Amino acid sequence: MLKINRQTDYAVRVVLALAQRGEGTRLSTAEIQREMLIPKAFMPRIVAQLARKGLLATFPGRDGGLSLPRPASQITLRDVVEAFEGPILLSECLQVKGEDDCPFVSHCPVRSKWGRVQAAMLREMASISFEDLAKEALSVPLVVSSLA
């Protein structure tokens, strides 16, 4: 099954929470965690990875917090997913360089199709900005139900 991991999903939520507030807004990790239902144990790793990849700015101290380092229109879903998942590769055969790696590489009817599907997926993810997601989130109320 092809799916993103839980940490990636939470990272998307962190960036979305900041994008919804607008450029220049700072939020505390506790506020984002509470609002986006992210377990406390995940937040330090998510914040560190997003900051390391240049997708989050951190400010220490009493008036510190987290903010986006650039406009939400310039941060895409692909940016965040690849920051946590690494390069997206639909099939390992797309990494094959020559017949030493795969005897079918020069005449495989499936390889080119995998390439087209992957390119379409990457293109779509790169076209989805967090500005777009924030606008959409405002028009669709988030309903949180208790799982207790």
Backbone bond lengths (Angstrom), bond angles and torsions (degrees), N, CA, C in turn:
res aa  C-N    CA-C-N  psi(-1)  N-CA   C-N-CA  omega(-1)  CA-C   N-CA-C  phi
1 M - - - 1.443 - - 1.526 108.67 -
2 L 1.292 116.22 133.23 1.453 122.94 177.00 1.521 107.98 -93.44
3 K 1.337 116.37 115.92 1.460 118.78 178.66 1.516 109.33 -157.15
4 I 1.334 115.10 153.99 1.456 119.44 176.57 1.521 108.84 -79.03
5 N 1.317 116.57 155.05 1.458 118.77 -179.38 1.531 110.56 -83.85
6 R 1.288 115.71 168.75 1.465 122.74 -175.89 1.532 111.50 -61.15
7 Q 1.321 115.80 -40.64 1.463 119.95 -179.75 1.530 111.01 -61.82
8 T 1.315 117.30 -38.87 1.459 121.13 177.34 1.526 110.34 -64.24
9 D 1.306 116.65 -42.67 1.464 120.99 177.82 1.526 110.33 -59.70
10 Y 1.318 117.32 -44.10 1.460 121.02 178.87 1.529 110.95 -65.71
11 A 1.323 117.50 -37.20 1.470 120.75 178.16 1.528 110.79 -62.84
12 V 1.320 116.50 -40.29 1.467 120.94 175.98 1.524 109.16 -59.73
13 R 1.309 117.10 -41.95 1.467 121.16 179.86 1.533 111.72 -63.95
14 V 1.331 116.99 -39.26 1.467 120.59 179.08 1.525 109.77 -61.54
15 V 1.315 116.80 -49.98 1.466 120.62 -178.92 1.530 110.26 -64.49
16 L 1.318 117.22 -39.32 1.458 121.02 178.63 1.528 111.59 -62.83
17 A 1.321 117.46 -42.05 1.467 120.64 179.45 1.521 110.73 -58.54
18 L 1.320 116.96 -41.22 1.460 120.61 179.13 1.526 111.44 -72.63
19 A 1.315 117.02 -39.01 1.465 120.92 179.50 1.523 111.53 -63.41
20 Q 1.321 116.71 -34.83 1.464 120.92 -179.80 1.525 111.80 -66.15
21 R 1.309 118.06 -25.90 1.465 121.78 -177.24 1.518 112.96 -85.64
22 G 1.308 117.44 -16.84 1.466 120.04 179.68 1.518 112.58 96.97
23 E 1.302 113.68 163.49 1.455 122.58 -175.51 1.532 111.87 -59.38
24 G 1.314 114.89 136.85 1.455 120.87 175.57 1.520 115.51 85.36
25 T 1.317 117.56 -6.51 1.459 120.86 -179.18 1.521 110.38 -75.23
26 R 1.327 115.39 139.45 1.460 121.29 173.77 1.517 108.75 -112.67
27 L 1.317 114.73 136.08 1.458 121.07 175.31 1.518 108.82 -126.76
28 S 1.312 116.08 150.54 1.462 119.62 175.93 1.526 109.27 -78.63
29 T 1.319 115.68 155.82 1.469 118.90 176.88 1.527 109.86 -61.69
30 A 1.327 116.75 -36.68 1.466 120.21 -179.69 1.522 111.19 -63.20
31 E 1.323 116.67 -40.18 1.461 120.48 -179.98 1.534 111.16 -65.64
32 I 1.319 116.00 -44.67 1.470 120.36 179.18 1.526 109.95 -64.51
33 Q 1.299 115.30 -44.47 1.474 121.00 -179.65 1.522 110.70 -57.69
34 R 1.298 115.81 -46.52 1.469 121.10 -179.11 1.530 110.99 -66.31
35 E 1.316 116.35 -48.11 1.462 121.51 -176.74 1.528 113.01 -65.44
36 M 1.320 116.15 -38.35 1.462 120.90 -174.38 1.531 113.73 -101.48
37 L 1.329 116.27 8.50 1.472 122.00 176.16 1.520 112.77 54.83
38 I 1.331 114.67 49.70 1.458 121.08 179.59 1.525 107.99 -102.75
39 P 1.319 118.44 125.84 1.463 120.26 178.11 1.531 111.17 -57.96
40 K 1.311 115.76 138.74 1.460 122.53 -176.41 1.531 112.35 -55.19
41 A 1.311 117.06 -36.90 1.460 121.27 -177.83 1.532 112.77 -62.23
42 F 1.319 117.87 -26.61 1.467 121.47 -177.72 1.528 113.00 -82.91
43 M 1.326 117.98 -27.77 1.463 121.12 -169.94 1.526 114.73 -57.46
44 P 1.322 120.57 -47.74 1.472 118.47 -178.32 1.531 113.38 -58.50
45 R 1.318 116.34 -43.08 1.477 119.58 179.97 1.519 111.92 -66.72
46 I 1.323 116.16 -40.72 1.462 120.34 -179.33 1.521 110.42 -65.85
47 V 1.332 116.29 -47.69 1.461 120.76 179.84 1.532 110.38 -60.43
48 A 1.321 116.91 -44.95 1.466 120.77 -179.26 1.527 111.42 -61.65
49 Q 1.317 117.02 -44.50 1.476 120.69 -178.49 1.528 111.10 -68.08
50 L 1.327 117.48 -43.13 1.464 120.19 178.17 1.532 110.81 -62.25
51 A 1.325 116.61 -41.06 1.468 120.48 179.05 1.529 110.50 -66.73
52 R 1.332 116.58 -43.07 1.469 121.23 179.51 1.526 111.53 -60.17
53 K 1.316 116.61 -34.70 1.466 121.00 -178.83 1.540 112.78 -88.85
54 G 1.329 116.64 3.22 1.463 120.27 177.40 1.513 114.23 77.21
55 L 1.325 117.15 21.40 1.464 121.40 -178.03 1.525 112.10 -104.00
56 L 1.325 116.78 0.69 1.454 121.92 -176.96 1.525 107.81 -153.04
57 A 1.329 116.20 139.01 1.459 121.34 173.52 1.520 107.69 -107.29
58 T 1.325 116.55 135.04 1.462 120.67 -179.64 1.521 109.31 -114.09
59 F 1.328 115.32 142.09 1.455 122.26 -179.82 1.521 108.35 -130.69
60 P 1.330 117.43 114.25 1.458 120.30 -178.59 1.533 111.68 -76.84
61 G 1.299 114.46 167.28 1.458 120.02 173.90 1.511 114.02 98.11
62 R 1.338 113.85 178.51 1.460 121.49 -175.95 1.527 112.97 -59.58
63 D 1.314 117.07 -40.91 1.465 120.81 179.49 1.524 111.72 -98.31
64 G 1.303 116.40 18.60 1.461 121.69 -177.11 1.518 111.85 -78.00
65 G 1.290 114.69 -151.37 1.454 120.75 179.36 1.513 111.03 135.74
66 L 1.307 114.86 -157.70 1.460 122.37 -178.17 1.523 109.13 -122.85
67 S 1.324 115.47 146.21 1.465 119.89 173.79 1.522 108.04 -150.03
68 L 1.306 114.81 167.77 1.461 119.82 176.25 1.525 108.13 -81.50
69 P 1.329 117.56 138.06 1.460 120.28 -178.04 1.530 113.88 -78.75
70 R 1.307 116.26 -11.85 1.473 122.04 178.28 1.523 107.59 -151.57
71 P 1.311 117.83 169.38 1.470 119.53 -178.57 1.532 112.13 -57.28
72 A 1.323 114.97 146.22 1.473 121.19 -179.88 1.522 111.48 -60.23
73 S 1.317 116.92 -23.83 1.468 120.51 178.08 1.521 111.92 -68.27
74 Q 1.330 116.95 -16.82 1.459 121.61 -178.16 1.538 113.17 -103.81
75 I 1.318 116.42 6.38 1.465 121.14 177.16 1.524 107.34 -117.04
76 T 1.323 116.17 125.46 1.463 119.87 -175.90 1.523 111.65 -109.67
77 L 1.302 113.34 163.27 1.460 120.23 175.01 1.523 109.94 -58.45
78 R 1.308 117.30 -38.89 1.469 121.20 178.11 1.528 110.97 -61.00
79 D 1.337 117.33 -41.05 1.466 120.51 179.25 1.527 111.27 -55.82
80 V 1.324 116.25 -48.02 1.462 120.89 -175.84 1.527 110.67 -71.65
81 V 1.312 116.90 -44.06 1.471 119.52 -179.89 1.528 110.58 -61.35
82 E 1.322 117.91 -45.81 1.463 119.71 -179.11 1.528 112.14 -69.51
83 A 1.325 117.82 -26.12 1.471 120.52 176.59 1.522 111.18 -63.46
84 F 1.323 116.59 -28.64 1.467 120.64 -178.02 1.525 113.05 -106.14
85 E 1.294 117.29 -34.12 1.464 120.77 -176.32 1.527 112.48 -94.74
86 G 1.325 117.38 -17.28 1.457 121.21 -172.92 1.520 108.73 83.43
87 P 1.325 116.98 -172.95 1.470 119.29 -179.80 1.531 110.72 -57.99
88 I 1.303 115.29 136.30 1.458 120.40 -178.46 1.519 108.72 -83.96
89 L 1.312 115.24 123.44 1.454 121.52 -178.17 1.517 108.09 -132.89
90 L 1.299 116.47 111.10 1.451 121.96 -176.59 1.530 112.12 -67.87
91 S 1.332 116.32 -38.49 1.468 120.71 179.92 1.521 108.55 -144.35
92 E 1.329 115.77 140.56 1.463 119.69 179.02 1.521 111.73 -62.57
93 C 1.306 117.54 -23.36 1.467 119.25 -178.32 1.532 110.98 -65.46
94 L 1.329 117.75 -17.92 1.459 120.31 178.08 1.526 111.99 -73.43
95 Q 1.330 117.12 -13.59 1.464 121.83 175.97 1.522 112.62 -91.45
96 V 1.305 117.13 -10.71 1.461 122.36 -177.66 1.526 109.00 -63.72
97 K 1.351 115.19 131.76 1.473 120.30 -177.96 1.527 112.71 -98.19
98 G 1.299 117.50 -33.48 1.459 118.66 -175.78 1.511 112.00 -160.18
99 E 1.305 115.11 -174.30 1.466 121.59 -175.96 1.525 112.88 -67.03
100 D 1.327 118.12 -17.55 1.471 120.22 175.40 1.521 110.13 -66.04
101 D 1.339 116.24 -33.07 1.465 121.53 179.76 1.528 112.16 -85.24
102 C 1.324 116.08 -35.26 1.465 120.40 -178.58 1.519 109.40 -151.82
103 P 1.317 117.61 121.89 1.467 120.52 -177.61 1.535 113.13 -67.65
104 F 1.332 117.67 -13.75 1.462 120.74 -177.36 1.527 112.89 -99.63
105 V 1.324 117.64 -1.01 1.465 121.20 -170.21 1.530 113.38 -54.79
106 S 1.297 118.77 -38.45 1.473 119.94 -176.01 1.527 113.86 -79.01
107 H 1.313 117.84 -15.59 1.465 119.69 -178.06 1.537 112.53 -139.02
108 C 1.305 116.05 35.01 1.461 119.80 -179.54 1.529 110.56 -92.51
109 P 1.315 117.66 121.08 1.466 119.93 -179.60 1.529 112.85 -75.45
110 V 1.326 117.40 -17.12 1.464 120.30 -175.86 1.526 111.42 -87.39
111 R 1.314 117.88 -36.53 1.470 122.12 -174.85 1.531 111.84 -54.83
112 S 1.295 116.96 -47.22 1.470 118.96 -178.62 1.524 111.47 -65.56
113 K 1.319 116.22 -32.21 1.480 119.43 178.32 1.523 110.36 -69.77
114 W 1.354 116.94 -41.27 1.464 119.69 175.60 1.527 109.32 -58.79
115 G 1.319 115.85 -42.08 1.462 120.72 179.62 1.517 112.23 -60.75
116 R 1.329 116.57 -42.43 1.478 120.64 178.35 1.517 111.65 -65.28
117 V 1.345 116.76 -42.76 1.465 120.81 179.42 1.531 109.85 -64.15
118 Q 1.336 116.46 -44.70 1.458 119.53 179.55 1.521 110.86 -62.98
119 A 1.312 117.95 -45.12 1.469 121.14 -179.92 1.526 110.84 -60.23
120 A 1.322 116.99 -40.36 1.471 120.67 178.90 1.524 110.77 -65.24
121 M 1.316 116.60 -42.34 1.461 120.63 179.71 1.530 110.49 -64.39
122 L 1.322 117.63 -45.39 1.465 121.09 179.60 1.522 111.47 -64.79
123 R 1.315 116.06 -40.27 1.468 121.07 178.11 1.528 110.52 -61.63
124 E 1.319 116.20 -44.52 1.465 120.96 -179.79 1.526 110.96 -64.83
125 M 1.326 117.43 -45.07 1.462 120.54 179.25 1.526 111.61 -63.78
126 A 1.327 116.56 -36.03 1.466 120.67 179.23 1.528 111.61 -73.22
127 S 1.321 117.04 -20.02 1.468 120.13 -179.17 1.529 112.43 -86.93
128 I 1.314 117.20 -7.60 1.467 121.36 -178.06 1.529 109.03 -99.10
129 S 1.317 116.01 105.03 1.465 119.88 179.22 1.523 109.75 -90.44
130 F 1.311 114.82 160.25 1.462 118.77 177.16 1.526 111.30 -72.21
131 E 1.310 117.69 -19.92 1.462 119.75 171.72 1.529 109.24 -64.72
132 D 1.329 116.67 -45.30 1.470 121.39 177.48 1.523 110.93 -61.10
133 L 1.332 116.41 -45.43 1.461 120.61 -179.12 1.529 110.88 -63.69
134 A 1.323 117.15 -39.69 1.465 120.79 179.68 1.522 110.84 -64.68
135 K 1.325 116.67 -42.34 1.473 120.28 177.71 1.521 110.94 -62.18
136 E 1.313 115.71 -43.11 1.465 120.18 179.51 1.525 111.00 -65.48
137 A 1.325 116.61 -38.68 1.464 120.56 179.71 1.524 111.24 -63.25
138 L 1.320 117.49 -33.09 1.461 120.83 178.69 1.520 112.14 -68.29
139 S 1.336 115.87 -28.73 1.467 119.37 -177.72 1.542 112.11 -88.38
140 V 1.329 116.63 -13.04 1.461 121.11 179.75 1.523 108.15 -122.80
141 P 1.321 117.37 107.78 1.463 119.32 -178.64 1.527 111.96 -63.63
142 L 1.334 115.07 137.58 1.464 120.78 177.92 1.523 107.54 -83.61
143 V 1.316 115.77 122.70 1.457 120.61 178.87 1.518 107.35 -108.11
144 V 1.301 115.51 117.86 1.456 120.92 -179.09 1.513 108.13 -105.00
145 S 1.317 115.01 126.35 1.456 119.49 177.71 1.516 109.29 -111.54
146 S 1.277 116.19 148.64 1.461 120.80 179.59 1.528 108.75 -79.39
147 L 1.308 115.15 134.75 1.466 119.86 178.36 1.523 111.40 -97.75
148 A 1.311 116.32 7.80 1.466 120.79 -176.12 1.492 112.74 -70.75
